Amino acid sequence: MSVMARAVFFLAIVLGALTSNGQFHALPQGHAIWAVSFWIGPGYPYELSMYDLDPAAPDTVISGVSYDLLGGTPVRDDLAGRVFFWDVGSAEEKLLYDFDVLPGDTILYPPGVVDGDTIHVIGVDTVDVAGTPRKQITVSLYQPGSWGECVWIQGIGSTGGPFNVCQGPSVSGTSWLTCMTEDGIFQFGGAVGQPGDCSMYYSTGPEHAHREFMKVHPNPGEDELFIERSSAGVAELSITGPDGRALNLQPIRSERLKVDMSHRPPGVYLITIKDASGSSRSVVWVKEP
């Protein structure tokens, strides 16, 4: 079955389930953990935030409505593709995600959630995550083709982090989703579909010394790409460009590396590090126009 045929098949499954039973789970149904990286810029350290959502935990009831706690913030899934949350100090719940949209739609937000209070829907697709079809929504703070496209994945949320639905130019820093698991299975950022723990991306103890982990920032970025890895052993670095061709394959030995990308065209790049044992770690990096 071709890639296009599989996409149509998965989309039919998702839309069929939505039509037949009227339910559409936008939040994960199991115990989920998100690891979100934050970086202000050169000269500043990485920061890590962990978010936890356990639907089996006791509900939080606000104005007679039940909510789960995502990292301590009340959230609810209306089973029609939308997720709402209670912001600190707010008098009513606010929209977080709306997966029941079509390309060309606009999503209006209450003040304080996104820059400009409006998000444009660029595309609606279906992707396979750990063996299950999920809706994938591409959105932008601006008009199609401009800066700032972001991705939402059903059951995962935004690739900027669960509460960073889309981020425009910011002087305060950039956040991005590094890892997400549900019931101990990678959904994002690792070997998707395999057992794992997001915390291992940031572990430096001897129990993780045999694994090669990598962080890439800022992501998205422009002319400079910074790579941090968990060891200083000899490894091979390869960067695959938007056209699918490997740009370079070179040995590296340091734990931190700066790569000049100023002469490379905008687009999506695959950064891969392969250690002496043959194990590899890949991260998608986006160069902005």
PyMOL commands that set and color helices and strands:
alter all, ss='L'
color gray80, all
select helices_A, chain A and resi 3-21+115-117+198-202+206-208
alter helices_A, ss='H'
color red, helices_A
select strands_A, chain A and resi 32-39+47-53+60-62+65-70+73-77+82-85+94-98+106-108+118-129+132-140+149-153+157-158+174-182+185-188+214-217+224-229+235-240+246-252+256-260+267-275+280-287
alter strands_A, ss='S'
color yellow, strands_A
deselect
rebuild
show_as cartoon
